[in-house]
Amino acid sequence: MTGKELRFLRYGLCLDSAVTLASRIGVHPSTIYRNERRERVTPYVSASVDVIPTAAAFVRGIEWRD
């Protein structure tokens, strides 16, 4: 997952709220902000997104579209 995809996830799934996305996937909001600036997110964030079915499906949809 790329930082750009994480940003799309924040916008599409949580209405542009890093705090809401962070609480849904169990990380701190600063982790979201840091990983959005990276080319590839950390394995921790990627694994956190994968365990939430709605978030994982949303990311798969983003990846399929590109």
N, C-alpha and C positions, 0 to 999 in steps of 0.2 A: 504494500500500500504506500502511496506517495503522500507527501504533505499536501499536495493539491487535492487529492481525493479525500483526505481528512477534512480539509476546509469545506469541500462539497458536502460531506457528511454532516458537518456542523450546521451549514446553511439549510440543507434539505430536511434533515431529520429533527433538528432542534431549533429551527427558526433563528439561526445565527447566534445561538447562546452557547458559548464555550462552557459556562458553568453547568448548564443542563446536560450537555454531552458528557462532561467529566463525571457528573453524578451518575449518569446512566451506565457508563462503562467502568466506573470505579477508580478513576484517577483524579489528580488535582488539576484544576483549570490551567495552571501554568504549564502543565505537561502538554495540554492541547496546543497552547500557543507556541511552545518550543517546537513541537513536532510538525506543525503546519509550515514552519520555515525550512524544514529539511526536505531533501530530495526523497529519501525513504524514511518512513517513521521507524521508531525503535521496535524491536520485537515485542516488548512489553505492551505497547499501545496496540500493535497489530493483534496480539493475542487477546487483549481486553475487548477489542471490537468483535473478534470472532466468536466470543462466547455469548454475545447478545444477538439472538436470531434476527431481529429487525435491522439492527445496524449492519450485520454481516450481509444480509440480503441487499441492503441499500448499496453497500460497497461493491458487491458483485454486479449490480446493475450499472454502477458508474464504470467499472472496468470493462463490462461488455459493450457499453456505448462507445467507448474510445476506440 
